[in-house]
């Protein structure tokens, strides 16, 4: 099984043993920084997030790769699907109250755009609070 993980928040355990996994952290940025084309800080944060996810998932039996994605999470997903044939899309987000403007309704938009099963994992204080499977 091939699992594409879009990591918008800190690591939380996910059942991906014996799977090929690609972890992508979009370089989310504020509107002001995006307008100013100032993405260095966002890319550094995304790289650290990818590293944390990859390090933890490598402790399982999963075969894991990671990369920083486009600032637009939907574009990051589309770019990843060009090079990684995913069977499932897992989107790990923080609670809505802390959601970045680019991540607003990402799960719904991903379900509408990509023909994959989408799993939404809400990460709250580095713990999984809920997991909802949405059919694409």
Secondary structure, 3 states (H helix, E strand, C coil): CEEEEEECCCCCCCCCCCCEEEEEEECCCCHHHHHCCCCHHHHHHHHHHHHHHHHHHCCCCCEEEEEEECCCHHHHHHHHHHHCCCCEEEEEEECHHHCCHHHCCHHHHHHHHCCCEEEEEEEECCEEEEEEEECC
